[in-house]
Amino acid sequence: MINDTALLESKSLRDSVLERTDVLDRVKALSLLPDGMHVTTAMVASYFGWVSKPSSHWSRTTGQNWRPTGITC
C-alpha cells in the first residue's frame, strides 16, 4: 500500500500510479439527475441496495416531536 504522505510529496510516485484505474471497475456507477450533480433519495437508496422509505420514517419519528410546535410533516 502506498503511503499518503509519500504520494503527496512525490510526483514520480503519483505518475507511477496514474494509470491504475482497476478499482473503478469494481465500483458501481451512481446515476445522477440530468444536471450531473444531484441525486434523489430513491437514487441513493438504489445505489446502496436500500428500500427507499427514509422520508416517511422521518415524518413518523421526528414529526411527532414537532407537532406541538405547530409544524406539520
HTML snippet that shows the backbone in 3Dmol.js (N, CA, C, O; Angstrom):
<script src="https://3Dmol.org/build/3Dmol-min.js"></script>
<div id="view" style="width:600px;height:400px;position:relative"></div>
<script>
const pdb = `
ATOM      1  N   MET A   1       0.844  -1.182   0.000  1.00  0.00           N
ATOM      2  CA  MET A   1       0.000   0.000   0.000  1.00  0.00           C
ATOM      3  C   MET A   1       0.886   1.242   0.000  1.00  0.00           C
ATOM      4  O   MET A   1       1.939   1.266   0.637  1.00  0.00           O
ATOM      5  N   ILE A   2       0.457   2.247  -0.705  1.00  0.00           N
ATOM      6  CA  ILE A   2       1.242   3.470  -0.842  1.00  0.00           C
ATOM      7  C   ILE A   2       0.920   4.416   0.315  1.00  0.00           C
ATOM      8  O   ILE A   2      -0.242   4.618   0.668  1.00  0.00           O
ATOM      9  N   ASN A   3       1.961   4.984   0.889  1.00  0.00           N
ATOM     10  CA  ASN A   3       1.832   5.944   1.966  1.00  0.00           C
ATOM     11  C   ASN A   3       1.260   7.244   1.403  1.00  0.00           C
ATOM     12  O   ASN A   3       1.764   7.756   0.403  1.00  0.00           O
ATOM     13  N   ASP A   4       0.213   7.783   2.034  1.00  0.00           N
ATOM     14  CA  ASP A   4      -0.441   9.004   1.554  1.00  0.00           C
ATOM     15  C   ASP A   4       0.525  10.181   1.481  1.00  0.00           C
ATOM     16  O   ASP A   4       0.503  10.944   0.515  1.00  0.00           O
ATOM     17  N   THR A   5       1.363  10.331   2.485  1.00  0.00           N
ATOM     18  CA  THR A   5       2.307  11.451   2.514  1.00  0.00           C
ATOM     19  C   THR A   5       3.300  11.345   1.367  1.00  0.00           C
ATOM     20  O   THR A   5       3.601  12.338   0.705  1.00  0.00           O
ATOM     21  N   ALA A   6       3.805  10.144   1.135  1.00  0.00           N
ATOM     22  CA  ALA A   6       4.753   9.946   0.036  1.00  0.00           C
ATOM     23  C   ALA A   6       4.090  10.246  -1.299  1.00  0.00           C
ATOM     24  O   ALA A   6       4.716  10.816  -2.193  1.00  0.00           O
ATOM     25  N   LEU A   7       2.841   9.869  -1.436  1.00  0.00           N
ATOM     26  CA  LEU A   7       2.107  10.122  -2.676  1.00  0.00           C
ATOM     27  C   LEU A   7       1.922  11.616  -2.910  1.00  0.00           C
ATOM     28  O   LEU A   7       2.010  12.083  -4.046  1.00  0.00           O
ATOM     29  N   LEU A   8       1.669  12.357  -1.856  1.00  0.00           N
ATOM     30  CA  LEU A   8       1.501  13.808  -1.979  1.00  0.00           C
ATOM     31  C   LEU A   8       2.814  14.504  -2.324  1.00  0.00           C
ATOM     32  O   LEU A   8       2.825  15.482  -3.072  1.00  0.00           O
ATOM     33  N   GLU A   9       3.901  14.008  -1.789  1.00  0.00           N
ATOM     34  CA  GLU A   9       5.184  14.693  -1.942  1.00  0.00           C
ATOM     35  C   GLU A   9       5.970  14.288  -3.185  1.00  0.00           C
ATOM     36  O   GLU A   9       6.842  15.035  -3.627  1.00  0.00           O
ATOM     37  N   SER A  10       5.683  13.140  -3.748  1.00  0.00           N
ATOM     38  CA  SER A  10       6.492  12.631  -4.859  1.00  0.00           C
ATOM     39  C   SER A  10       5.711  12.603  -6.174  1.00  0.00           C
ATOM     40  O   SER A  10       4.786  11.808  -6.346  1.00  0.00           O
ATOM     41  N   LYS A  11       6.097  13.479  -7.091  1.00  0.00           N
ATOM     42  CA  LYS A  11       5.445  13.498  -8.395  1.00  0.00           C
ATOM     43  C   LYS A  11       5.713  12.196  -9.156  1.00  0.00           C
ATOM     44  O   LYS A  11       4.827  11.696  -9.849  1.00  0.00           O
ATOM     45  N   SER A  12       6.906  11.652  -9.035  1.00  0.00           N
ATOM     46  CA  SER A  12       7.216  10.407  -9.748  1.00  0.00           C
ATOM     47  C   SER A  12       6.367   9.245  -9.234  1.00  0.00           C
ATOM     48  O   SER A  12       5.972   8.375 -10.009  1.00  0.00           O
ATOM     49  N   LEU A  13       6.088   9.229  -7.937  1.00  0.00           N
ATOM     50  CA  LEU A  13       5.216   8.195  -7.386  1.00  0.00           C
ATOM     51  C   LEU A  13       3.787   8.372  -7.897  1.00  0.00           C
ATOM     52  O   LEU A  13       3.127   7.398  -8.258  1.00  0.00           O
ATOM     53  N   ARG A  14       3.316   9.608  -7.926  1.00  0.00           N
ATOM     54  CA  ARG A  14       1.969   9.875  -8.473  1.00  0.00           C
ATOM     55  C   ARG A  14       1.888   9.446  -9.925  1.00  0.00           C
ATOM     56  O   ARG A  14       0.910   8.826 -10.343  1.00  0.00           O
ATOM     57  N   ASP A  15       2.928   9.779 -10.699  1.00  0.00           N
ATOM     58  CA  ASP A  15       2.949   9.394 -12.113  1.00  0.00           C
ATOM     59  C   ASP A  15       2.938   7.878 -12.288  1.00  0.00           C
ATOM     60  O   ASP A  15       2.367   7.365 -13.250  1.00  0.00           O
ATOM     61  N   SER A  16       3.571   7.158 -11.353  1.00  0.00           N
ATOM     62  CA  SER A  16       3.634   5.704 -11.480  1.00  0.00           C
ATOM     63  C   SER A  16       2.294   5.026 -11.233  1.00  0.00           C
ATOM     64  O   SER A  16       2.078   3.908 -11.701  1.00  0.00           O
ATOM     65  N   VAL A  17       1.393   5.674 -10.511  1.00  0.00           N
ATOM     66  CA  VAL A  17       0.091   5.069 -10.219  1.00  0.00           C
ATOM     67  C   VAL A  17      -1.054   5.729 -10.984  1.00  0.00           C
ATOM     68  O   VAL A  17      -2.220   5.385 -10.791  1.00  0.00           O
ATOM     69  N   LEU A  18      -0.716   6.662 -11.836  1.00  0.00           N
ATOM     70  CA  LEU A  18      -1.728   7.420 -12.570  1.00  0.00           C
ATOM     71  C   LEU A  18      -2.658   6.541 -13.402  1.00  0.00           C
ATOM     72  O   LEU A  18      -3.855   6.815 -13.484  1.00  0.00           O
ATOM     73  N   GLU A  19      -2.131   5.509 -14.008  1.00  0.00           N
ATOM     74  CA  GLU A  19      -2.921   4.639 -14.885  1.00  0.00           C
ATOM     75  C   GLU A  19      -3.682   3.545 -14.138  1.00  0.00           C
ATOM     76  O   GLU A  19      -4.402   2.768 -14.765  1.00  0.00           O
ATOM     77  N   ARG A  20      -3.540   3.466 -12.825  1.00  0.00           N
ATOM     78  CA  ARG A  20      -4.205   2.407 -12.049  1.00  0.00           C
ATOM     79  C   ARG A  20      -5.673   2.762 -11.839  1.00  0.00           C
ATOM     80  O   ARG A  20      -6.024   3.473 -10.897  1.00  0.00           O
ATOM     81  N   THR A  21      -6.495   2.273 -12.699  1.00  0.00           N
ATOM     82  CA  THR A  21      -7.933   2.531 -12.610  1.00  0.00           C
ATOM     83  C   THR A  21      -8.710   1.246 -12.349  1.00  0.00           C
ATOM     84  O   THR A  21      -9.935   1.225 -12.468  1.00  0.00           O
ATOM     85  N   ASP A  22      -8.003   0.171 -11.994  1.00  0.00           N
ATOM     86  CA  ASP A  22      -8.656  -1.126 -11.806  1.00  0.00           C
ATOM     87  C   ASP A  22      -9.732  -1.091 -10.720  1.00  0.00           C
ATOM     88  O   ASP A  22     -10.722  -1.818 -10.812  1.00  0.00           O
ATOM     89  N   VAL A  23      -9.555  -0.269  -9.710  1.00  0.00           N
ATOM     90  CA  VAL A  23     -10.561  -0.204  -8.643  1.00  0.00           C
ATOM     91  C   VAL A  23     -11.885   0.348  -9.177  1.00  0.00           C
ATOM     92  O   VAL A  23     -12.950  -0.010  -8.675  1.00  0.00           O
ATOM     93  N   LEU A  24     -11.826   1.202 -10.176  1.00  0.00           N
ATOM     94  CA  LEU A  24     -13.050   1.767 -10.742  1.00  0.00           C
ATOM     95  C   LEU A  24     -13.917   0.700 -11.394  1.00  0.00           C
ATOM     96  O   LEU A  24     -15.135   0.855 -11.478  1.00  0.00           O
ATOM     97  N   ASP A  25     -13.298  -0.380 -11.853  1.00  0.00           N
ATOM     98  CA  ASP A  25     -14.062  -1.471 -12.453  1.00  0.00           C
ATOM     99  C   ASP A  25     -14.895  -2.223 -11.413  1.00  0.00           C
ATOM    100  O   ASP A  25     -15.869  -2.892 -11.759  1.00  0.00           O
ATOM    101  N   ARG A  26     -14.512  -2.110 -10.146  1.00  0.00           N
ATOM    102  CA  ARG A  26     -15.227  -2.813  -9.081  1.00  0.00           C
ATOM    103  C   ARG A  26     -16.282  -1.938  -8.406  1.00  0.00           C
ATOM    104  O   ARG A  26     -17.017  -2.420  -7.544  1.00  0.00           O
ATOM    105  N   VAL A  27     -16.368  -0.679  -8.778  1.00  0.00           N
ATOM    106  CA  VAL A  27     -17.309   0.251  -8.158  1.00  0.00           C
ATOM    107  C   VAL A  27     -18.506   0.437  -9.074  1.00  0.00           C
ATOM    108  O   VAL A  27     -18.361   0.613 -10.283  1.00  0.00           O
ATOM    109  N   LYS A  28     -19.668   0.396  -8.489  1.00  0.00           N
ATOM    110  CA  LYS A  28     -20.906   0.591  -9.226  1.00  0.00           C
ATOM    111  C   LYS A  28     -21.064   2.071  -9.597  1.00  0.00           C
ATOM    112  O   LYS A  28     -20.655   2.944  -8.833  1.00  0.00           O
ATOM    113  N   ALA A  29     -21.643   2.351 -10.740  1.00  0.00           N
ATOM    114  CA  ALA A  29     -21.871   3.735 -11.154  1.00  0.00           C
ATOM    115  C   ALA A  29     -23.076   4.308 -10.410  1.00  0.00           C
ATOM    116  O   ALA A  29     -24.096   3.636 -10.257  1.00  0.00           O
ATOM    117  N   LEU A  30     -22.954   5.537  -9.957  1.00  0.00           N
ATOM    118  CA  LEU A  30     -24.056   6.232  -9.301  1.00  0.00           C
ATOM    119  C   LEU A  30     -24.783   7.061 -10.343  1.00  0.00           C
ATOM    120  O   LEU A  30     -24.196   7.957 -10.951  1.00  0.00           O
ATOM    121  N   SER A  31     -26.057   6.766 -10.550  1.00  0.00           N
ATOM    122  CA  SER A  31     -26.839   7.524 -11.511  1.00  0.00           C
ATOM    123  C   SER A  31     -27.124   8.907 -10.944  1.00  0.00           C
ATOM    124  O   SER A  31     -27.429   9.051  -9.761  1.00  0.00           O
ATOM    125  N   LEU A  32     -27.023   9.910 -11.786  1.00  0.00           N
ATOM    126  CA  LEU A  32     -27.274  11.288 -11.377  1.00  0.00           C
ATOM    127  C   LEU A  32     -28.481  11.847 -12.118  1.00  0.00           C
ATOM    128  O   LEU A  32     -28.900  11.309 -13.143  1.00  0.00           O
ATOM    129  N   LEU A  33     -29.026  12.922 -11.590  1.00  0.00           N
ATOM    130  CA  LEU A  33     -30.085  13.650 -12.287  1.00  0.00           C
ATOM    131  C   LEU A  33     -29.478  14.311 -13.520  1.00  0.00           C
ATOM    132  O   LEU A  33     -28.254  14.378 -13.634  1.00  0.00           O
ATOM    133  N   PRO A  34     -30.298  14.799 -14.442  1.00  0.00           N
ATOM    134  CA  PRO A  34     -29.767  15.377 -15.682  1.00  0.00           C
ATOM    135  C   PRO A  34     -28.746  16.508 -15.485  1.00  0.00           C
ATOM    136  O   PRO A  34     -27.944  16.766 -16.382  1.00  0.00           O
ATOM    137  N   ASP A  35     -28.760  17.179 -14.337  1.00  0.00           N
ATOM    138  CA  ASP A  35     -27.780  18.253 -14.132  1.00  0.00           C
ATOM    139  C   ASP A  35     -26.375  17.709 -13.871  1.00  0.00           C
ATOM    140  O   ASP A  35     -25.411  18.474 -13.848  1.00  0.00           O
ATOM    141  N   GLY A  36     -26.254  16.391 -13.674  1.00  0.00           N
ATOM    142  CA  GLY A  36     -24.960  15.767 -13.478  1.00  0.00           C
ATOM    143  C   GLY A  36     -24.351  15.962 -12.098  1.00  0.00           C
ATOM    144  O   GLY A  36     -23.208  15.565 -11.872  1.00  0.00           O
ATOM    145  N   MET A  37     -25.093  16.567 -11.165  1.00  0.00           N
ATOM    146  CA  MET A  37     -24.550  16.850  -9.842  1.00  0.00           C
ATOM    147  C   MET A  37     -25.390  16.298  -8.693  1.00  0.00           C
ATOM    148  O   MET A  37     -24.853  16.004  -7.625  1.00  0.00           O
ATOM    149  N   HIS A  38     -26.680  16.157  -8.894  1.00  0.00           N
ATOM    150  CA  HIS A  38     -27.583  15.832  -7.793  1.00  0.00           C
ATOM    151  C   HIS A  38     -28.207  14.457  -7.967  1.00  0.00           C
ATOM    152  O   HIS A  38     -28.302  13.926  -9.074  1.00  0.00           O
ATOM    153  N   VAL A  39     -28.635  13.891  -6.827  1.00  0.00           N
ATOM    154  CA  VAL A  39     -29.338  12.612  -6.820  1.00  0.00           C
ATOM    155  C   VAL A  39     -30.546  12.729  -5.908  1.00  0.00           C
ATOM    156  O   VAL A  39     -30.594  13.596  -5.036  1.00  0.00           O
ATOM    157  N   THR A  40     -31.514  11.858  -6.110  1.00  0.00           N
ATOM    158  CA  THR A  40     -32.680  11.820  -5.235  1.00  0.00           C
ATOM    159  C   THR A  40     -32.435  10.788  -4.141  1.00  0.00           C
ATOM    160  O   THR A  40     -31.508   9.983  -4.231  1.00  0.00           O
ATOM    161  N   THR A  41     -33.260  10.819  -3.122  1.00  0.00           N
ATOM    162  CA  THR A  41     -33.176   9.830  -2.051  1.00  0.00           C
ATOM    163  C   THR A  41     -33.345   8.425  -2.619  1.00  0.00           C
ATOM    164  O   THR A  41     -32.634   7.500  -2.226  1.00  0.00           O
ATOM    165  N   ALA A  42     -34.279   8.272  -3.536  1.00  0.00           N
ATOM    166  CA  ALA A  42     -34.519   6.962  -4.147  1.00  0.00           C
ATOM    167  C   ALA A  42     -33.298   6.476  -4.926  1.00  0.00           C
ATOM    168  O   ALA A  42     -33.003   5.280  -4.925  1.00  0.00           O
ATOM    169  N   MET A  43     -32.586   7.386  -5.588  1.00  0.00           N
ATOM    170  CA  MET A  43     -31.404   7.006  -6.356  1.00  0.00           C
ATOM    171  C   MET A  43     -30.277   6.534  -5.427  1.00  0.00           C
ATOM    172  O   MET A  43     -29.584   5.563  -5.730  1.00  0.00           O
ATOM    173  N   VAL A  44     -30.100   7.217  -4.311  1.00  0.00           N
ATOM    174  CA  VAL A  44     -29.081   6.811  -3.339  1.00  0.00           C
ATOM    175  C   VAL A  44     -29.460   5.471  -2.718  1.00  0.00           C
ATOM    176  O   VAL A  44     -28.610   4.598  -2.544  1.00  0.00           O
ATOM    177  N   ALA A  45     -30.739   5.314  -2.385  1.00  0.00           N
ATOM    178  CA  ALA A  45     -31.202   4.052  -1.806  1.00  0.00           C
ATOM    179  C   ALA A  45     -30.953   2.899  -2.769  1.00  0.00           C
ATOM    180  O   ALA A  45     -30.525   1.823  -2.352  1.00  0.00           O
ATOM    181  N   SER A  46     -31.213   3.111  -4.031  1.00  0.00           N
ATOM    182  CA  SER A  46     -30.982   2.075  -5.037  1.00  0.00           C
ATOM    183  C   SER A  46     -29.497   1.732  -5.137  1.00  0.00           C
ATOM    184  O   SER A  46     -29.138   0.560  -5.248  1.00  0.00           O
ATOM    185  N   TYR A  47     -28.638   2.739  -5.099  1.00  0.00           N
ATOM    186  CA  TYR A  47     -27.195   2.527  -5.178  1.00  0.00           C
ATOM    187  C   TYR A  47     -26.705   1.627  -4.050  1.00  0.00           C
ATOM    188  O   TYR A  47     -25.908   0.716  -4.276  1.00  0.00           O
ATOM    189  N   PHE A  48     -27.186   1.886  -2.832  1.00  0.00           N
ATOM    190  CA  PHE A  48     -26.750   1.113  -1.683  1.00  0.00           C
ATOM    191  C   PHE A  48     -27.596  -0.131  -1.437  1.00  0.00           C
ATOM    192  O   PHE A  48     -27.306  -0.903  -0.523  1.00  0.00           O
ATOM    193  N   GLY A  49     -28.643  -0.336  -2.244  1.00  0.00           N
ATOM    194  CA  GLY A  49     -29.478  -1.519  -2.104  1.00  0.00           C
ATOM    195  C   GLY A  49     -30.456  -1.422  -0.944  1.00  0.00           C
ATOM    196  O   GLY A  49     -30.844  -2.442  -0.374  1.00  0.00           O
ATOM    197  N   TRP A  50     -30.856  -0.207  -0.589  1.00  0.00           N
ATOM    198  CA  TRP A  50     -31.803   0.006   0.499  1.00  0.00           C
ATOM    199  C   TRP A  50     -33.203   0.180  -0.047  1.00  0.00           C
ATOM    200  O   TRP A  50     -33.393   0.435  -1.236  1.00  0.00           O
ATOM    201  N   VAL A  51     -34.177   0.040   0.828  1.00  0.00           N
ATOM    202  CA  VAL A  51     -35.556   0.350   0.471  1.00  0.00           C
ATOM    203  C   VAL A  51     -35.721   1.854   0.664  1.00  0.00           C
ATOM    204  O   VAL A  51     -35.317   2.395   1.694  1.00  0.00           O
ATOM    205  N   SER A  52     -36.303   2.520  -0.304  1.00  0.00           N
ATOM    206  CA  SER A  52     -36.407   3.980  -0.262  1.00  0.00           C
ATOM    207  C   SER A  52     -37.617   4.438   0.535  1.00  0.00           C
ATOM    208  O   SER A  52     -38.655   4.759  -0.044  1.00  0.00           O
ATOM    209  N   LYS A  53     -37.498   4.472   1.849  1.00  0.00           N
ATOM    210  CA  LYS A  53     -38.586   4.935   2.701  1.00  0.00           C
ATOM    211  C   LYS A  53     -38.095   5.868   3.815  1.00  0.00           C
ATOM    212  O   LYS A  53     -38.771   5.965   4.839  1.00  0.00           O
ATOM    213  N   PRO A  54     -36.968   6.554   3.673  1.00  0.00           N
ATOM    214  CA  PRO A  54     -36.485   7.363   4.786  1.00  0.00           C
ATOM    215  C   PRO A  54     -37.367   8.561   5.103  1.00  0.00           C
ATOM    216  O   PRO A  54     -37.462   8.949   6.267  1.00  0.00           O
ATOM    217  N   SER A  55     -38.006   9.152   4.124  1.00  0.00           N
ATOM    218  CA  SER A  55     -38.827  10.337   4.384  1.00  0.00           C
ATOM    219  C   SER A  55     -40.038   9.999   5.239  1.00  0.00           C
ATOM    220  O   SER A  55     -40.366  10.735   6.169  1.00  0.00           O
ATOM    221  N   SER A  56     -40.697   8.903   4.933  1.00  0.00           N
ATOM    222  CA  SER A  56     -41.869   8.547   5.720  1.00  0.00           C
ATOM    223  C   SER A  56     -41.463   8.144   7.136  1.00  0.00           C
ATOM    224  O   SER A  56     -42.185   8.422   8.094  1.00  0.00           O
ATOM    225  N   HIS A  57     -40.316   7.494   7.267  1.00  0.00           N
ATOM    226  CA  HIS A  57     -39.819   7.135   8.601  1.00  0.00           C
ATOM    227  C   HIS A  57     -39.515   8.403   9.404  1.00  0.00           C
ATOM    228  O   HIS A  57     -39.850   8.491  10.586  1.00  0.00           O
ATOM    229  N   TRP A  58     -38.881   9.380   8.756  1.00  0.00           N
ATOM    230  CA  TRP A  58     -38.545  10.636   9.426  1.00  0.00           C
ATOM    231  C   TRP A  58     -39.801  11.346   9.900  1.00  0.00           C
ATOM    232  O   TRP A  58     -39.839  11.842  11.026  1.00  0.00           O
ATOM    233  N   SER A  59     -40.819  11.403   9.071  1.00  0.00           N
ATOM    234  CA  SER A  59     -42.032  12.126   9.462  1.00  0.00           C
ATOM    235  C   SER A  59     -42.769  11.415  10.595  1.00  0.00           C
ATOM    236  O   SER A  59     -43.414  12.067  11.416  1.00  0.00           O
ATOM    237  N   ARG A  60     -42.679  10.091  10.645  1.00  0.00           N
ATOM    238  CA  ARG A  60     -43.318   9.358  11.751  1.00  0.00           C
ATOM    239  C   ARG A  60     -42.580   9.580  13.066  1.00  0.00           C
ATOM    240  O   ARG A  60     -43.209   9.761  14.108  1.00  0.00           O
ATOM    241  N   THR A  61     -41.243   9.567  13.023  1.00  0.00           N
ATOM    242  CA  THR A  61     -40.483   9.654  14.264  1.00  0.00           C
ATOM    243  C   THR A  61     -40.257  11.093  14.702  1.00  0.00           C
ATOM    244  O   THR A  61     -40.585  11.449  15.833  1.00  0.00           O
ATOM    245  N   THR A  62     -39.707  11.920  13.835  1.00  0.00           N
ATOM    246  CA  THR A  62     -39.395  13.299  14.191  1.00  0.00           C
ATOM    247  C   THR A  62     -40.632  14.176  14.154  1.00  0.00           C
ATOM    248  O   THR A  62     -40.777  15.082  14.975  1.00  0.00           O
ATOM    249  N   GLY A  63     -41.508  13.921  13.227  1.00  0.00           N
ATOM    250  CA  GLY A  63     -42.710  14.738  13.083  1.00  0.00           C
ATOM    251  C   GLY A  63     -43.561  14.767  14.334  1.00  0.00           C
ATOM    252  O   GLY A  63     -44.183  15.784  14.643  1.00  0.00           O
ATOM    253  N   GLN A  64     -43.594  13.664  15.052  1.00  0.00           N
ATOM    254  CA  GLN A  64     -44.376  13.619  16.295  1.00  0.00           C
ATOM    255  C   GLN A  64     -43.832  14.612  17.307  1.00  0.00           C
ATOM    256  O   GLN A  64     -44.602  15.182  18.080  1.00  0.00           O
ATOM    257  N   ASN A  65     -42.541  14.829  17.320  1.00  0.00           N
ATOM    258  CA  ASN A  65     -41.936  15.773  18.249  1.00  0.00           C
ATOM    259  C   ASN A  65     -42.213  17.219  17.855  1.00  0.00           C
ATOM    260  O   ASN A  65     -42.193  18.102  18.712  1.00  0.00           O
ATOM    261  N   TRP A  66     -42.472  17.475  16.581  1.00  0.00           N
ATOM    262  CA  TRP A  66     -42.669  18.843  16.117  1.00  0.00           C
ATOM    263  C   TRP A  66     -44.128  19.274  16.165  1.00  0.00           C
ATOM    264  O   TRP A  66     -44.404  20.473  16.198  1.00  0.00           O
ATOM    265  N   ARG A  67     -45.049  18.355  16.168  1.00  0.00           N
ATOM    266  CA  ARG A  67     -46.462  18.720  16.115  1.00  0.00           C
ATOM    267  C   ARG A  67     -46.878  19.700  17.230  1.00  0.00           C
ATOM    268  O   ARG A  67     -47.652  20.616  16.953  1.00  0.00           O
ATOM    269  N   PRO A  68     -46.404  19.549  18.462  1.00  0.00           N
ATOM    270  CA  PRO A  68     -46.796  20.508  19.496  1.00  0.00           C
ATOM    271  C   PRO A  68     -46.351  21.947  19.177  1.00  0.00           C
ATOM    272  O   PRO A  68     -46.914  22.896  19.722  1.00  0.00           O
ATOM    273  N   THR A  69     -45.363  22.116  18.315  1.00  0.00           N
ATOM    274  CA  THR A  69     -44.887  23.463  17.975  1.00  0.00           C
ATOM    275  C   THR A  69     -45.667  24.045  16.802  1.00  0.00           C
ATOM    276  O   THR A  69     -45.465  25.205  16.443  1.00  0.00           O
ATOM    277  N   GLY A  70     -46.550  23.259  16.203  1.00  0.00           N
ATOM    278  CA  GLY A  70     -47.347  23.744  15.090  1.00  0.00           C
ATOM    279  C   GLY A  70     -46.784  23.373  13.725  1.00  0.00           C
ATOM    280  O   GLY A  70     -47.412  23.647  12.702  1.00  0.00           O
ATOM    281  N   ILE A  71     -45.620  22.758  13.698  1.00  0.00           N
ATOM    282  CA  ILE A  71     -45.025  22.336  12.420  1.00  0.00           C
ATOM    283  C   ILE A  71     -45.610  20.982  12.061  1.00  0.00           C
ATOM    284  O   ILE A  71     -45.653  20.075  12.892  1.00  0.00           O
ATOM    285  N   THR A  72     -46.057  20.850  10.826  1.00  0.00           N
ATOM    286  CA  THR A  72     -46.621  19.571  10.376  1.00  0.00           C
ATOM    287  C   THR A  72     -45.710  18.968   9.321  1.00  0.00           C
ATOM    288  O   THR A  72     -44.979  19.671   8.623  1.00  0.00           O
ATOM    289  N   CYS A  73     -45.773  17.665   9.226  1.00  0.00           N
ATOM    290  CA  CYS A  73     -44.957  16.938   8.245  1.00  0.00           C
ATOM    291  C   CYS A  73     -45.871  16.284   7.234  1.00  0.00           C
ATOM    292  O   CYS A  73     -45.397  15.618   6.314  1.00  0.00           O
TER     293      CYS A  73
END
`;
const viewer = $3Dmol.createViewer("view");
viewer.addModel(pdb, "pdb");
viewer.setStyle({}, {cartoon: {color: "spectrum"}});
viewer.zoomTo();
viewer.render();
</script>
